[in-house]
């Protein structure tokens, strides 16, 4: 059946070719007979790093042809396919016709040599006539409106079932677009039965719409497009960041070789072809052997070539035709998925025999692929948002750990799995406030610091720096293939993540490194060629770099928060003893006294060390500091051991405050006279114990202690004044110590 279909297709095309040849003779532009293209010089295009080398990629993948360099070269001109300038070739595929008209006066300026086949008039009969006249009167208004729409839209809606003005036994489908000051009208034979049958299209759309994940959508669109086109094979190509491609989905007839999972070099679809695909939704080649026809310029155009870059009928590159033959492909149709100016995916269908697809059916496939592109964009966005949410949760936990840990570096590495998961790494090392920590599969500290020094010397501070392929000697020392480095606020502070080598086996459609001789070189072999790739880790993504940069802010925030907390603590605490200071006492004491009642009084104990000035004079201020620290420790210890003291505390230990110099104050909420007196006596006894100043020196100093009680709200200064007076009374009653120290 496939062979019969091919024969019938070619017979249908051959019915009008004698007349066409005659027309070419009359117009003085006989159709060029192309010789079989010869292999061309290997060109440089996309690069793919393998085993620490860069390999050039060449060739043109099935699905489209280059369109922005040189016009079709003569077989004797040694050009490569990346330099072809097809948009100025002046030729279109023979299954359709083309005319162009000047937008200023609406008169025809260009016509393809085969217009007689589709609209019943030769080019020489069309030149300088109104473009509207090529169609029947009742069709002219539709055409005029469509031409007007091309002024504010990239292209107008297709016009289906248009009847030419000349006697003709069929209808045509029309496509329009503008280029410069010309409107280009492309004409194909209509197929009304396919236009009316929307059931397969709706079913295909529903199938694609039910897919949710990226892989499911890719598989669904491959299956749906092959079902709509009826071709032998449908593939979805994904273009990676380095521009090489991969077949990520495939639907094919039983018995065909599987291409799923195979890779192809970037230059199989050259840059100029990808640019065209970002502007055109599809590309159709019904028969690789049907040939092409010339686009003839009217005398008024003085031989100027028409820019065919936007034409669906644009002729096929001889390089690409040879590529199709090498791939045993007679027909193909491709549909693009672009993200702005970058081609991200390509859906390509191929057949071993010629196949015809109506314009309506191709438009249906374009719509389906556009639907899939939107679904893929949504699925990828959802995936990115979920990943971002996971990273945000990790950062939240790391921030909390950094704020609560004894040091920022400790908090950063307290949960190793979190720090590694933040940037999907195998190991990490961090240095914050001069403290170094490492987790996971991190190299030695010496190796890490040497690497950090090299990075700092070669790259300016600020943005994160990353590579998935370290120099081989460096990678061997580190035991890692890639790293992501980010500098923190301190001059020696940093975080660096490491990824191990990820050896891979890539399956290619033919050896991508094969060198060819001759002038043109579409690849000849598409047998699976396996390449072992090593020396690189998984690529760092923009999300990884952003997470690293955000962690810098988190670390700085933690450091700032700790610094602020330290300043706040210092403002309310004595740096020598660590006890709260006079400022802290004022705020706490005011709150306590505001709630004082006869049943819940507040006691204040005022303590003044004996002969402290003499200690400073006799032994120096270091000895005096030692006495103050030990006195503070003993007072606090007495308060902590208050179990047999009669009062009702309201929770935390009562505050012990260094008021200044050698004076201390203890507040006892809920203590009565008896309980407060017991605590005062214990403090007095504790301070009579000798204090060790050094290995050979002990001092006995003692202290005067006074107690005052508030059984109702009072001013803090009043209670302190009474406690101070009681302390002096205690000092007066006690015998004066003997001179000297024990």
C-alpha positions in Angstrom: 0.0 0.0 0.0 2.8 2.4 0.8 4.4 1.8 -2.6 1.1 2.2 -4.4 0.5 5.5 -2.5 3.9 6.8 -3.6 3.2 5.9 -7.2 -0.3 7.6 -7.2 1.2 10.7 -5.6 3.9 11.0 -8.2 1.4 10.3 -11.1 -0.8 13.1 -9.9 2.1 15.5 -9.8 3.3 14.4 -13.3 0.0 15.1 -15.1 0.8 18.8 -15.4 4.5 18.7 -15.7 4.7 18.7 -19.6 2.6 21.9 -19.6 4.8 23.3 -16.9 8.0 22.6 -18.9 6.4 24.3 -21.9 5.6 27.3 -19.7 9.2 27.4 -18.5 10.4 27.4 -22.1 8.1 30.3 -23.0 9.2 32.3 -19.9 12.9 31.6 -20.6 13.4 30.1 -17.2 13.6 26.3 -17.6 13.5 24.5 -14.3 17.0 23.7 -13.1 17.8 20.0 -12.9 19.9 19.5 -9.8 22.6 17.0 -9.7 22.9 14.8 -6.6 24.4 16.9 -3.8 27.9 15.9 -2.8 29.2 15.7 0.8 30.3 19.2 1.9 33.2 20.4 4.0 32.8 19.8 7.7 31.7 23.0 9.4 31.9 24.3 13.0 28.8 24.8 14.9 27.4 23.6 18.3 29.9 22.1 20.8 29.4 19.3 23.2 32.0 18.6 25.8 33.1 15.0 26.0 36.0 13.4 27.8 37.5 16.9 28.3 37.4 17.7 24.6 35.2 19.8 22.4 33.8 18.2 19.3 32.4 20.0 16.3 28.9 19.1 15.2 27.7 19.2 11.6 24.8 18.2 9.4 21.2 19.1 9.0 18.5 17.1 10.9 15.3 15.9 9.2 12.6 18.4 9.7 13.9 21.7 8.1 16.7 23.3 6.2 18.9 26.2 6.7 17.5 29.5 5.5 19.7 32.5 6.2 23.1 32.3 4.6 23.7 31.7 0.8 21.2 30.8 -1.9 21.2 27.2 -3.3 24.9 26.6 -4.2 25.9 25.1 -7.5 27.0 21.5 -7.0 30.5 22.6 -7.9 30.6 25.3 -5.2 32.1 23.9 -2.0 29.8 25.5 0.7 28.6 24.0 3.9 25.0 23.8 4.9 25.4 26.4 7.6 26.2 29.0 5.0 23.2 28.4 2.7 21.0 31.4 1.9 17.8 29.7 0.9 15.4 32.6 1.5 16.9 34.2 -1.6 16.9 31.0 -3.7 13.9 32.2 -5.8 12.3 28.8 -5.8 9.4 27.1 -4.1 8.2 23.5 -3.7 6.2 22.3 -6.8 3.0 21.2 -4.9 1.9 24.8 -4.5 2.0 28.2 -6.4 3.0 31.7 -5.2 2.3 35.2 -6.3 3.3 38.5 -4.7 1.9 42.0 -5.1 3.1 45.5 -4.4 1.0 46.8 -1.4 1.0 50.3 -2.8 -1.0 49.5 -5.9 -2.0 45.9 -5.4 -0.5 44.7 -8.7 1.4 41.4 -9.1 5.2 41.6 -9.0 6.2 38.0 -8.6 4.7 34.7 -9.7 5.9 31.1 -9.6 6.4 29.3 -12.9 3.5 26.9 -12.1 0.6 29.3 -11.5 -1.2 28.0 -14.6 -1.7 24.7 -12.8 -3.5 26.1 -9.8 -5.0 29.5 -10.9 -5.2 29.0 -14.7 -2.9 31.8 -15.7 0.8 32.0 -16.6 3.2 34.4 -14.9 3.5 36.6 -18.0 -0.3 36.9 -17.9 -0.3 37.8 -14.2 2.4 40.5 -14.1 1.1 44.0 -13.3 -2.5 42.8 -13.1 -4.5 43.4 -9.9 -3.9 40.6 -7.4 -7.6 40.4 -6.5 -8.4 39.4 -10.1 -6.7 36.0 -9.8 -9.8 34.8 -7.8 -13.5 34.7 -8.7 -15.4 37.9 -7.9 -17.2 36.5 -4.9 -13.8 35.6 -3.4 -12.2 38.9 -3.9 -13.6 40.6 -0.8 -12.3 37.8 1.4 -8.8 38.2 -0.2 -8.9 42.0 0.2 -9.8 41.8 3.9 -7.1 39.1 4.5 -4.5 41.3 2.8 -5.5 44.2 5.0 -5.1 42.1 8.1 -1.5 41.3 7.3 -0.8 44.9 8.1 -1.3 44.4 11.9 -0.8 40.7 12.3 2.2 38.5 11.5 0.0 36.6 9.1 -3.7 36.6 8.2 -6.1 33.6 8.7 -5.9 31.0 5.9 -8.5 31.2 3.2 -10.0 27.8 2.4 -12.0 26.9 -0.6 -11.0 29.9 -2.7 -12.0 29.6 -6.4 -9.6 31.0 -9.0 -11.1 33.4 -11.6 -9.9 31.4 -14.6 -11.7 28.2 -15.6 -10.6 25.6 -13.1 -12.2 22.4 -11.8 -11.2 22.8 -8.1 -10.8 25.0 -5.1 -7.6 26.2 -3.4 -6.4 27.1 0.0 -4.6 30.4 0.4 -1.9 31.6 2.9 -0.8 35.2 3.1 2.0 37.2 4.8 3.9 40.4 4.3 7.5 40.9 3.5 8.8 44.4 3.0 6.4 46.2 0.8 5.0 43.0 -0.7 2.1 40.7 0.2 3.0 37.1 -0.5 0.1 34.7 -1.4 0.7 31.0 -1.4 -1.8 28.6 -3.0 -2.4 24.9 -2.6 -5.1 22.6 -3.7 -8.0 22.4 -1.3 -9.2 19.2 0.5 -12.7 20.0 1.8 -13.3 16.6 3.3 -10.5 17.1 5.8 -11.6 20.6 6.7 -15.0 19.3 7.8 -13.8 16.4 9.9 -12.8 17.8 13.2 -13.4 14.7 15.3 -9.8 13.4 15.1 -8.5 16.9 16.0 -10.8 17.1 19.0 -9.8 13.6 20.1 -6.1 14.5 19.8 -6.6 17.7 21.7 -8.3 15.8 24.5 -5.5 13.2 24.6 -2.9 15.9 25.0 -5.0 17.9 27.5 -5.2 14.9 29.8 -1.4 14.7 30.2 0.0 16.4 33.2 3.8 15.8 33.6 6.4 17.0 31.1 7.2 13.5 29.8 3.5 12.6 29.6 2.8 15.7 27.5 5.7 15.0 25.2 4.6 11.5 24.6 1.0 12.5 24.1 1.8 15.1 21.5 4.0 12.7 19.5 1.2 10.1 19.5 -1.5 12.7 18.6 0.4 14.4 15.8 1.3 11.1 14.2 -2.4 10.1 14.4 -3.4 13.3 12.7 -0.8 13.2 10.0 -0.8 9.5 9.3 3.0 9.5 8.8 5.2 6.6 9.8 7.0 8.2 12.7 6.6 11.2 15.0 9.4 12.4 17.3 9.8 15.2 19.8 13.2 16.8 19.9 14.4 18.6 23.1 17.2 21.1 22.7 19.6 21.2 25.7 21.4 24.3 26.9 24.4 23.6 24.8 22.0 23.3 21.8 22.5 19.6 21.1 19.2 17.7 20.7 17.6 14.6 22.2 14.7 12.6 21.1 12.5 12.6 24.2 9.3 11.2 22.8 8.5 9.0 19.8 5.5 7.2 18.2 6.2 5.0 15.2 4.9 2.1 13.1 5.8 -1.4 14.4 9.1 -2.6 13.0 10.8 0.8 12.6 14.1 1.4 14.4 13.6 3.2 17.7 15.2 6.6 18.0 13.8 7.5 21.5 16.6 8.6 23.9 19.1 9.2 21.0 21.0 12.5 20.8 22.1 14.5 17.8 24.7 17.3 17.5 23.6 21.0 17.5 24.6 21.6 13.9 22.2 18.9 12.6 19.7 21.8 12.9 21.8 24.8 12.2 21.3 28.2 13.9 19.6 29.8 10.9 17.1 27.0 10.6 16.2 27.4 14.3 15.7 31.1 13.8 13.2 30.4 11.1 11.3 27.9 13.3 10.9 30.6 16.0 8.9 32.6 13.4 7.2 29.7 11.5 4.9 27.2 13.2 5.5 24.4 10.7 7.4 23.1 7.7 6.0 20.6 5.2 7.8 18.5 2.6 5.4 16.1 0.9 7.9 14.5 -1.5 11.7 14.8 -1.4 11.8 14.0 -5.1 9.1 16.3 -6.4 11.5 19.1 -7.3 10.9 22.8 -7.2 9.8 25.7 -9.5 11.2 29.2 -10.0 9.6 32.3 -8.6 9.8 34.8 -11.5 10.1 38.5 -11.1 8.1 40.9 -13.2 10.0 43.4 -15.4 9.2 46.2 -12.9 11.2 44.4 -10.2 14.3 44.5 -12.3 15.4 41.0 -11.3 15.3 41.6 -7.5 14.9 38.4 -5.5 11.8 38.0 -3.3 12.6 37.2 0.4 11.0 33.8 0.9 11.9 33.4 4.6 8.3 33.5 5.6 6.9 31.3 2.8 5.5 27.9 3.8 6.3 26.7 0.2 9.9 27.8 0.4 12.1 25.3 -1.6 14.0 22.6 0.2 17.8 22.8 0.6 19.7 20.2 -1.4 21.7 19.5 1.8 18.4 18.7 3.5 17.1 16.6 0.6 20.2 14.5 0.7 19.9 14.2 4.5 16.3 12.9 4.0 17.5 10.4 1.4 20.2 9.2 3.8 17.6 8.8 6.5 15.3 6.9 4.0 12.7 9.6 4.4 10.5 10.8 1.5 8.1 13.1 3.3 8.3 15.1 6.5 6.4 17.7 8.5 7.7 19.6 11.5 6.1 21.8 14.1 8.0 24.2 16.4 7.8 25.0 20.1 9.7 28.2 20.8 10.3 30.2 24.0 10.7 33.7 22.7 13.7 33.7 20.3 14.9 30.2 21.3 13.7 26.9 19.8 13.1 24.6 22.7 11.4 21.6 21.1 10.5 20.4 17.6 7.8 17.8 16.7 8.9 16.1 13.5 6.9 13.4 11.5 8.5 11.4 8.7 7.4 8.9 6.2 9.3 6.5 3.9 6.9 7.4 1.0 5.4 10.7 -0.2 2.5 11.9 1.8 0.1 14.8 1.3 -1.3 16.8 4.2 -3.8 19.5 3.6 -3.3 23.0 4.9 -6.2 22.5 7.2 -4.7 19.4 8.7 -1.4 21.1 9.2 -3.1 24.0 10.9 -4.8 21.5 13.2 -1.5 20.0 14.1 0.0 23.5 14.7 -2.9 24.2 17.1 -2.3 20.9 18.9 1.4 21.6 19.2 0.7 25.1 20.5 -1.6 23.6 23.1 1.1 21.1 24.1 3.6 24.0 24.3 1.4 25.9 26.7 0.8 22.7 28.8 4.6 22.1 28.9 5.3 25.7 30.0 2.7 25.3 32.7 4.1 21.9 33.8 7.6 23.2 33.9 6.5 26.3 35.8 4.7 24.2 38.4 7.9 22.1 38.7 10.0 25.2 39.1 7.6 26.6 41.7 7.6 23.3 43.7 11.3 23.2 43.6 11.5 26.8 44.7 9.1 26.1 47.6 11.3 23.1 48.6 14.4 25.3 48.6 12.6 28.1 50.5 11.7 25.5 53.2 15.3 24.5 53.4 16.4 28.1 53.7 13.9 28.7 56.5 15.3 25.8 58.5 18.9 26.8 57.9 18.1 30.4 59.0 16.6 29.1 62.2 19.6 26.8 62.8 22.1 29.6 62.2 20.2 31.9 64.7 20.1 29.3 67.4 23.4 27.5 67.1 26.5 28.7 69.0 28.1 29.8 65.8 26.8 30.5 62.3 29.0 27.9 60.7 27.6 25.3 63.2 24.0 26.2 62.3 24.8 26.1 58.6 26.1 22.6 58.8 24.0 21.3 61.7 21.7 19.4 59.2 24.1 18.2 56.4 21.3 16.9 54.2 19.6 20.3 54.2 22.7 22.2 53.0 23.4 19.6 50.3 19.8 19.5 49.1 19.7 23.3 48.8 21.9 23.1 45.7 21.6 19.4 44.9 25.2 18.7 45.8 27.2 15.7 47.0 29.4 17.7 49.4 29.8 21.2 50.8 32.2 23.3 52.8 31.5 26.5 54.6 33.6 29.1 56.5 31.7 31.7 58.5 33.2 34.1 61.0 36.5 32.3 60.4 35.0 28.9 61.5 35.4 26.1 58.9 32.9 23.2 58.6 32.4 20.5 55.9 29.6 18.0 55.2 29.0 15.2 52.8 31.6 14.3 50.2 33.7 17.4 50.7 37.4 17.5 50.0 40.0 18.2 52.6 40.1 21.6 54.2 43.5 22.3 52.6 42.2 21.4 49.1 39.1 23.5 49.6 41.0 26.6 50.8 43.4 26.3 47.9 40.5 26.1 45.4 38.7 29.0 47.0 41.9 31.1 46.8 42.2 30.3 43.0 38.6 31.2 42.5 38.9 34.5 44.4 42.0 35.4 42.4 40.4 34.7 39.0 36.9 36.0 39.5 35.5 39.1 41.1 33.4 38.8 44.2 29.7 39.2 44.1 27.7 36.7 42.0 28.1 33.0 42.5 30.6 31.1 40.3 30.0 27.6 39.1 31.4 25.0 36.7 30.4 21.5 36.0 33.9 20.6 34.7 36.9 21.5 36.8 40.4 21.2 35.4 41.3 17.5 35.4 44.2 18.0 37.8 42.0 20.0 40.2 39.2 17.5 39.9 41.5 14.7 40.8 42.7 16.4 44.0 39.2 17.4 45.0 37.5 14.1 44.1 34.8 16.2 42.4 34.0 17.2 38.9 32.1 20.4 39.5 31.7 23.1 42.1 29.5 26.1 43.0 31.2 28.9 45.0 29.8 31.9 46.7 31.6 34.4 48.9 30.1 35.5 52.2 30.5 38.9 53.9 33.8 38.1 55.7 37.1 38.3 53.8 37.8 34.6 54.4 34.2 33.4 54.5 32.5 31.3 51.8 30.3 28.4 51.0 31.2 25.9 48.2 29.2 22.9 47.0 30.7 20.0 45.1 29.3 17.5 42.7 30.9 14.2 41.8 31.7 13.0 38.3 28.6 11.6 36.6 29.8 9.2 33.9 27.1 8.8 31.1 26.6 6.7 28.0 25.0 8.9 25.3 23.3 7.2 22.3 23.8 9.2 19.2 22.1 8.9 15.8 25.3 8.0 14.1 28.9 9.0 15.1 28.8 12.8 15.6 32.6 13.0 15.2 32.8 11.4 11.8 34.7 13.6 9.3 33.5 13.8 5.7 35.2 14.9 2.5 33.8 16.9 -0.4 31.7 20.0 -0.6 28.5 19.1 1.3 28.0 16.5 4.0 24.6 15.5 5.3 25.2 12.6 7.6 24.9 9.2 6.0 24.6 6.9 9.1 21.9 7.0 11.7 22.9 3.8 13.4 23.2 4.0 17.2 26.6 5.2 18.2 27.4 5.0 22.0 29.7 7.6 23.5 31.0 7.4 27.1 31.1 10.8 28.7 33.0 11.5 31.8 34.8 14.3 33.6 31.8 16.5 34.4 29.1 16.7 37.0 25.5 17.6 36.6 25.1 21.1 35.3 24.3 23.8 37.8 21.0 25.5 37.1 19.9 29.1 37.5 17.9 27.9 40.4 21.0 26.5 42.1 22.9 29.8 41.6 19.9 31.8 42.9 19.7 29.5 46.0 23.4 30.1 46.7 23.0 33.8 46.3 20.0 33.9 48.6 21.9 31.8 51.2 24.5 34.7 51.3 21.7 37.0 52.4 20.5 34.4 55.0 24.0 34.1 56.4 24.5 37.9 56.6 21.1 38.2 58.2 22.0 35.6 60.8 25.3 37.3 61.5 23.6 40.7 61.8 21.0 39.3 64.1 23.6 37.7 66.3 25.5 41.0 66.4 22.4 42.9 67.3 21.5 40.4 70.0 25.0 40.6 71.4 24.8 44.4 71.5 21.4 44.2 73.1 22.8 41.8 75.7 25.8 43.9 76.4 23.5 47.0 76.9 21.7 45.1 79.6 24.4 43.0 81.1 27.8 43.5 82.8 30.5 42.3 80.5 32.8 41.3 83.4 30.4 39.1 85.4 27.7 38.4 82.9 25.0 39.6 85.3 22.3 42.0 84.4 23.3 45.6 84.9 21.6 48.7 86.4 19.6 49.4 83.2 18.2 45.9 83.2 17.4 46.2 86.9 15.3 49.4 86.3 13.0 47.8 83.8 12.6 44.5 85.6 12.1 46.1 89.1 9.5 48.5 87.8 7.4 45.6 86.4 7.7 43.6 89.7 6.8 46.5 92.0 3.8 47.4 89.9 2.3 44.0 91.0 3.5 44.0 94.6 0.8 43.2 97.2 0.8 42.2 100.9 0.4 38.6 99.9 2.9 38.9 97.0 5.6 41.3 98.3 8.9 42.0 96.5 12.2 41.9 98.5 15.4 43.6 97.5 18.8 42.5 98.9 21.6 45.1 98.6 25.2 43.6 98.8 28.4 45.6 99.2 31.7 43.8 99.2 34.1 44.8 102.0 37.4 46.5 101.3 37.2 45.9 97.5 39.2 49.1 96.8 42.0 47.7 99.0 42.1 44.6 96.9 42.6 46.7 93.8 45.3 48.8 95.5 47.2 45.9 96.9 46.9 43.3 94.2 45.9 45.1 91.1 42.7 45.4 89.0 43.1 41.8 87.7 42.8 40.5 91.2 39.8 42.8 91.7 38.1 41.5 88.6 38.7 38.0 89.9 37.0 38.9 93.2 34.0 40.4 91.4 33.5 37.4 89.1 33.7 34.9 92.0 31.4 37.0 94.2 28.8 37.1 91.3 29.1 33.4 90.9 28.5 32.7 94.6 25.5 35.0 94.9 23.9 33.4 91.8 24.6 30.0 93.2 22.8 30.8 96.5 19.8 32.0 94.5 19.7 28.8 92.5 19.8 26.7 95.6 16.8 28.3 97.3 14.6 25.2 97.8 14.2 25.6 101.5 13.6 29.3 101.4 10.0 30.4 102.1 8.6 32.4 99.1 6.5 31.9 96.0 8.6 32.6 92.9 6.8 33.4 89.7 8.8 31.3 87.4 12.4 32.1 86.5 15.2 32.6 89.1 15.0 36.0 90.7 17.4 38.4 89.0 20.8 39.0 90.4 22.2 42.4 89.3 25.6 44.0 89.4 24.6 47.6 90.3 28.1 49.0 89.8 31.6 48.8 91.3 31.4 46.2 94.2 27.6 46.5 94.7 25.1 43.8 93.8 21.3 43.6 94.1 19.1 40.6 94.3 15.3 40.8 93.7 13.0 38.2 95.4 9.4 38.4 94.1 7.0 36.7 96.5 9.5 36.6 99.4 8.5 37.6 102.9 10.7 39.1 105.6 11.8 35.8 107.0 12.6 34.3 103.6 14.5 37.3 102.4 16.5 37.4 105.6 17.5 33.7 105.1 18.7 34.4 101.6 20.7 37.5 102.8 22.4 35.4 105.5 23.3 32.7 103.0 24.9 35.3 100.7 26.8 36.8 103.6 28.2 33.3 104.7 29.1 32.4 101.1 31.1 35.5 100.6 33.1 34.9 103.8 34.7 31.8 102.2 38.3 32.6 100.9 38.6 33.5 97.2 41.5 32.0 95.3 43.2 34.8 93.3 46.1 32.6 92.1 48.0 29.5 93.0 49.5 31.0 96.1 47.0 33.7 97.0 43.6 33.5 98.7 41.6 36.5 100.0 38.7 36.7 102.5 36.7 39.8 102.0 33.1 39.4 103.3 30.2 41.7 102.5 27.6 43.9 104.1 24.0 42.9 103.2 20.8 44.8 103.6 17.1 43.8 103.0 14.0 45.9 102.2 10.5 44.7 101.4 7.7 46.3 99.3 4.1 45.0 100.1 2.4 47.5 97.7 3.3 49.2 94.4 6.3 51.5 94.9 9.0 53.3 92.9 12.2 51.2 92.3 14.4 54.0 93.7 12.5 54.0 97.0 12.9 50.3 97.5 16.6 50.5 96.6 17.2 53.4 98.9 15.7 51.4 101.8 17.7 48.3 101.0 20.9 50.5 100.7 20.2 52.0 104.1 19.7 48.5 105.6 23.1 47.5 104.1 24.8 50.5 105.7 23.1 49.6 109.0 24.5 46.0 108.7 27.9 47.4 107.9 27.7 49.7 111.0 26.6 46.9 113.4 29.3 44.4 112.2 32.8 44.6 113.8 35.3 46.3 111.5 37.7 43.7 109.9 41.3 43.6 110.9 43.9 45.2 108.6 45.2 43.0 105.8 43.7 39.9 104.2 43.6 36.3 105.2 
